[in-house]
Amino acid sequence: MTDRNLYELDLSRVEFNRACGGNQGGGDDTETCVTLGRVDHGVFALGDSKRPDREPLLFTAEELTDAGIDPARFGLSV
């Protein structure tokens, strides 16, 4: 757990990678996908590929692990 406010971090240079669930189509715009990008060492931004205008949720690496989200699925390392 961290004492810093993750939502004060600058997201302007975050590069998001997409992972899809395979439930609707083959990776096109109808498929349910999430995006994940590294914000800072140990901090990740999780977004929705269908709603890129929405602010992503921010998590520490520990929180992602606790939620069962593996950054490796997005081509990222912890």
MODELLER restraints for C-alpha pairs under 7 A, 6 or more apart:
rsr = mdl.restraints
at = mdl.atoms
rsr.add(forms.Gaussian(group=physical.xy_distance, feature=features.Distance(at['CA:6:A'], at['CA:58:A']), mean=6.40, stdev=0.5))
rsr.add(forms.Gaussian(group=physical.xy_distance, feature=features.Distance(at['CA:7:A'], at['CA:58:A']), mean=6.99, stdev=0.5))
rsr.add(forms.Gaussian(group=physical.xy_distance, feature=features.Distance(at['CA:11:A'], at['CA:39:A']), mean=6.37, stdev=0.5))
rsr.add(forms.Gaussian(group=physical.xy_distance, feature=features.Distance(at['CA:14:A'], at['CA:37:A']), mean=5.88, stdev=0.5))
rsr.add(forms.Gaussian(group=physical.xy_distance, feature=features.Distance(at['CA:14:A'], at['CA:38:A']), mean=6.29, stdev=0.5))
rsr.add(forms.Gaussian(group=physical.xy_distance, feature=features.Distance(at['CA:14:A'], at['CA:39:A']), mean=5.69, stdev=0.5))
rsr.add(forms.Gaussian(group=physical.xy_distance, feature=features.Distance(at['CA:15:A'], at['CA:37:A']), mean=5.47, stdev=0.5))
rsr.add(forms.Gaussian(group=physical.xy_distance, feature=features.Distance(at['CA:16:A'], at['CA:35:A']), mean=5.66, stdev=0.5))
rsr.add(forms.Gaussian(group=physical.xy_distance, feature=features.Distance(at['CA:16:A'], at['CA:36:A']), mean=5.15, stdev=0.5))
rsr.add(forms.Gaussian(group=physical.xy_distance, feature=features.Distance(at['CA:16:A'], at['CA:37:A']), mean=4.27, stdev=0.5))
rsr.add(forms.Gaussian(group=physical.xy_distance, feature=features.Distance(at['CA:17:A'], at['CA:35:A']), mean=5.31, stdev=0.5))
rsr.add(forms.Gaussian(group=physical.xy_distance, feature=features.Distance(at['CA:17:A'], at['CA:36:A']), mean=5.40, stdev=0.5))
rsr.add(forms.Gaussian(group=physical.xy_distance, feature=features.Distance(at['CA:17:A'], at['CA:37:A']), mean=6.16, stdev=0.5))
rsr.add(forms.Gaussian(group=physical.xy_distance, feature=features.Distance(at['CA:17:A'], at['CA:74:A']), mean=5.58, stdev=0.5))
rsr.add(forms.Gaussian(group=physical.xy_distance, feature=features.Distance(at['CA:18:A'], at['CA:33:A']), mean=6.57, stdev=0.5))
rsr.add(forms.Gaussian(group=physical.xy_distance, feature=features.Distance(at['CA:18:A'], at['CA:34:A']), mean=5.78, stdev=0.5))
rsr.add(forms.Gaussian(group=physical.xy_distance, feature=features.Distance(at['CA:18:A'], at['CA:35:A']), mean=4.37, stdev=0.5))
rsr.add(forms.Gaussian(group=physical.xy_distance, feature=features.Distance(at['CA:18:A'], at['CA:36:A']), mean=6.53, stdev=0.5))
rsr.add(forms.Gaussian(group=physical.xy_distance, feature=features.Distance(at['CA:18:A'], at['CA:74:A']), mean=6.18, stdev=0.5))
rsr.add(forms.Gaussian(group=physical.xy_distance, feature=features.Distance(at['CA:19:A'], at['CA:33:A']), mean=5.60, stdev=0.5))
rsr.add(forms.Gaussian(group=physical.xy_distance, feature=features.Distance(at['CA:19:A'], at['CA:34:A']), mean=5.64, stdev=0.5))
rsr.add(forms.Gaussian(group=physical.xy_distance, feature=features.Distance(at['CA:19:A'], at['CA:35:A']), mean=6.30, stdev=0.5))
rsr.add(forms.Gaussian(group=physical.xy_distance, feature=features.Distance(at['CA:19:A'], at['CA:73:A']), mean=6.85, stdev=0.5))
rsr.add(forms.Gaussian(group=physical.xy_distance, feature=features.Distance(at['CA:19:A'], at['CA:74:A']), mean=5.85, stdev=0.5))
rsr.add(forms.Gaussian(group=physical.xy_distance, feature=features.Distance(at['CA:20:A'], at['CA:27:A']), mean=6.77, stdev=0.5))
rsr.add(forms.Gaussian(group=physical.xy_distance, feature=features.Distance(at['CA:20:A'], at['CA:31:A']), mean=6.90, stdev=0.5))
rsr.add(forms.Gaussian(group=physical.xy_distance, feature=features.Distance(at['CA:20:A'], at['CA:32:A']), mean=5.98, stdev=0.5))
rsr.add(forms.Gaussian(group=physical.xy_distance, feature=features.Distance(at['CA:20:A'], at['CA:33:A']), mean=4.14, stdev=0.5))
rsr.add(forms.Gaussian(group=physical.xy_distance, feature=features.Distance(at['CA:20:A'], at['CA:34:A']), mean=6.46, stdev=0.5))
rsr.add(forms.Gaussian(group=physical.xy_distance, feature=features.Distance(at['CA:21:A'], at['CA:32:A']), mean=6.14, stdev=0.5))
rsr.add(forms.Gaussian(group=physical.xy_distance, feature=features.Distance(at['CA:21:A'], at['CA:33:A']), mean=6.21, stdev=0.5))
rsr.add(forms.Gaussian(group=physical.xy_distance, feature=features.Distance(at['CA:22:A'], at['CA:31:A']), mean=6.78, stdev=0.5))
rsr.add(forms.Gaussian(group=physical.xy_distance, feature=features.Distance(at['CA:23:A'], at['CA:31:A']), mean=6.50, stdev=0.5))
rsr.add(forms.Gaussian(group=physical.xy_distance, feature=features.Distance(at['CA:23:A'], at['CA:32:A']), mean=6.86, stdev=0.5))
rsr.add(forms.Gaussian(group=physical.xy_distance, feature=features.Distance(at['CA:24:A'], at['CA:30:A']), mean=6.32, stdev=0.5))
rsr.add(forms.Gaussian(group=physical.xy_distance, feature=features.Distance(at['CA:24:A'], at['CA:31:A']), mean=4.69, stdev=0.5))
rsr.add(forms.Gaussian(group=physical.xy_distance, feature=features.Distance(at['CA:24:A'], at['CA:32:A']), mean=6.87, stdev=0.5))
rsr.add(forms.Gaussian(group=physical.xy_distance, feature=features.Distance(at['CA:25:A'], at['CA:31:A']), mean=5.60, stdev=0.5))
rsr.add(forms.Gaussian(group=physical.xy_distance, feature=features.Distance(at['CA:33:A'], at['CA:48:A']), mean=6.40, stdev=0.5))
rsr.add(forms.Gaussian(group=physical.xy_distance, feature=features.Distance(at['CA:33:A'], at['CA:49:A']), mean=5.60, stdev=0.5))
rsr.add(forms.Gaussian(group=physical.xy_distance, feature=features.Distance(at['CA:34:A'], at['CA:46:A']), mean=6.93, stdev=0.5))
rsr.add(forms.Gaussian(group=physical.xy_distance, feature=features.Distance(at['CA:34:A'], at['CA:47:A']), mean=5.62, stdev=0.5))
rsr.add(forms.Gaussian(group=physical.xy_distance, feature=features.Distance(at['CA:34:A'], at['CA:48:A']), mean=4.63, stdev=0.5))
rsr.add(forms.Gaussian(group=physical.xy_distance, feature=features.Distance(at['CA:34:A'], at['CA:49:A']), mean=5.45, stdev=0.5))
rsr.add(forms.Gaussian(group=physical.xy_distance, feature=features.Distance(at['CA:35:A'], at['CA:46:A']), mean=5.62, stdev=0.5))
rsr.add(forms.Gaussian(group=physical.xy_distance, feature=features.Distance(at['CA:35:A'], at['CA:47:A']), mean=4.86, stdev=0.5))
rsr.add(forms.Gaussian(group=physical.xy_distance, feature=features.Distance(at['CA:35:A'], at['CA:48:A']), mean=5.85, stdev=0.5))
rsr.add(forms.Gaussian(group=physical.xy_distance, feature=features.Distance(at['CA:35:A'], at['CA:49:A']), mean=5.99, stdev=0.5))
rsr.add(forms.Gaussian(group=physical.xy_distance, feature=features.Distance(at['CA:36:A'], at['CA:44:A']), mean=6.65, stdev=0.5))
rsr.add(forms.Gaussian(group=physical.xy_distance, feature=features.Distance(at['CA:36:A'], at['CA:45:A']), mean=5.53, stdev=0.5))
rsr.add(forms.Gaussian(group=physical.xy_distance, feature=features.Distance(at['CA:36:A'], at['CA:46:A']), mean=4.62, stdev=0.5))
rsr.add(forms.Gaussian(group=physical.xy_distance, feature=features.Distance(at['CA:36:A'], at['CA:47:A']), mean=6.31, stdev=0.5))
rsr.add(forms.Gaussian(group=physical.xy_distance, feature=features.Distance(at['CA:36:A'], at['CA:74:A']), mean=6.64, stdev=0.5))
rsr.add(forms.Gaussian(group=physical.xy_distance, feature=features.Distance(at['CA:37:A'], at['CA:44:A']), mean=5.55, stdev=0.5))
rsr.add(forms.Gaussian(group=physical.xy_distance, feature=features.Distance(at['CA:37:A'], at['CA:45:A']), mean=5.25, stdev=0.5))
rsr.add(forms.Gaussian(group=physical.xy_distance, feature=features.Distance(at['CA:37:A'], at['CA:46:A']), mean=6.81, stdev=0.5))
rsr.add(forms.Gaussian(group=physical.xy_distance, feature=features.Distance(at['CA:38:A'], at['CA:44:A']), mean=4.57, stdev=0.5))
rsr.add(forms.Gaussian(group=physical.xy_distance, feature=features.Distance(at['CA:38:A'], at['CA:45:A']), mean=6.42, stdev=0.5))
rsr.add(forms.Gaussian(group=physical.xy_distance, feature=features.Distance(at['CA:39:A'], at['CA:45:A']), mean=6.38, stdev=0.5))
rsr.add(forms.Gaussian(group=physical.xy_distance, feature=features.Distance(at['CA:42:A'], at['CA:60:A']), mean=5.55, stdev=0.5))
rsr.add(forms.Gaussian(group=physical.xy_distance, feature=features.Distance(at['CA:42:A'], at['CA:61:A']), mean=5.04, stdev=0.5))
rsr.add(forms.Gaussian(group=physical.xy_distance, feature=features.Distance(at['CA:42:A'], at['CA:78:A']), mean=6.47, stdev=0.5))
rsr.add(forms.Gaussian(group=physical.xy_distance, feature=features.Distance(at['CA:43:A'], at['CA:58:A']), mean=6.99, stdev=0.5))
rsr.add(forms.Gaussian(group=physical.xy_distance, feature=features.Distance(at['CA:43:A'], at['CA:59:A']), mean=5.71, stdev=0.5))
rsr.add(forms.Gaussian(group=physical.xy_distance, feature=features.Distance(at['CA:43:A'], at['CA:60:A']), mean=4.42, stdev=0.5))
rsr.add(forms.Gaussian(group=physical.xy_distance, feature=features.Distance(at['CA:43:A'], at['CA:61:A']), mean=5.85, stdev=0.5))
rsr.add(forms.Gaussian(group=physical.xy_distance, feature=features.Distance(at['CA:44:A'], at['CA:58:A']), mean=5.70, stdev=0.5))
rsr.add(forms.Gaussian(group=physical.xy_distance, feature=features.Distance(at['CA:44:A'], at['CA:59:A']), mean=5.34, stdev=0.5))
rsr.add(forms.Gaussian(group=physical.xy_distance, feature=features.Distance(at['CA:44:A'], at['CA:60:A']), mean=6.15, stdev=0.5))
rsr.add(forms.Gaussian(group=physical.xy_distance, feature=features.Distance(at['CA:44:A'], at['CA:61:A']), mean=6.85, stdev=0.5))
rsr.add(forms.Gaussian(group=physical.xy_distance, feature=features.Distance(at['CA:45:A'], at['CA:56:A']), mean=5.66, stdev=0.5))
rsr.add(forms.Gaussian(group=physical.xy_distance, feature=features.Distance(at['CA:45:A'], at['CA:57:A']), mean=5.58, stdev=0.5))
rsr.add(forms.Gaussian(group=physical.xy_distance, feature=features.Distance(at['CA:45:A'], at['CA:58:A']), mean=4.52, stdev=0.5))
rsr.add(forms.Gaussian(group=physical.xy_distance, feature=features.Distance(at['CA:45:A'], at['CA:59:A']), mean=6.41, stdev=0.5))
rsr.add(forms.Gaussian(group=physical.xy_distance, feature=features.Distance(at['CA:46:A'], at['CA:56:A']), mean=5.23, stdev=0.5))
rsr.add(forms.Gaussian(group=physical.xy_distance, feature=features.Distance(at['CA:46:A'], at['CA:57:A']), mean=5.18, stdev=0.5))
rsr.add(forms.Gaussian(group=physical.xy_distance, feature=features.Distance(at['CA:46:A'], at['CA:58:A']), mean=6.23, stdev=0.5))
rsr.add(forms.Gaussian(group=physical.xy_distance, feature=features.Distance(at['CA:47:A'], at['CA:56:A']), mean=4.45, stdev=0.5))
rsr.add(forms.Gaussian(group=physical.xy_distance, feature=features.Distance(at['CA:47:A'], at['CA:57:A']), mean=6.47, stdev=0.5))
rsr.add(forms.Gaussian(group=physical.xy_distance, feature=features.Distance(at['CA:61:A'], at['CA:78:A']), mean=6.34, stdev=0.5))
rsr.add(forms.Gaussian(group=physical.xy_distance, feature=features.Distance(at['CA:71:A'], at['CA:77:A']), mean=5.81, stdev=0.5))
rsr.add(forms.Gaussian(group=physical.xy_distance, feature=features.Distance(at['CA:71:A'], at['CA:78:A']), mean=6.61, stdev=0.5))
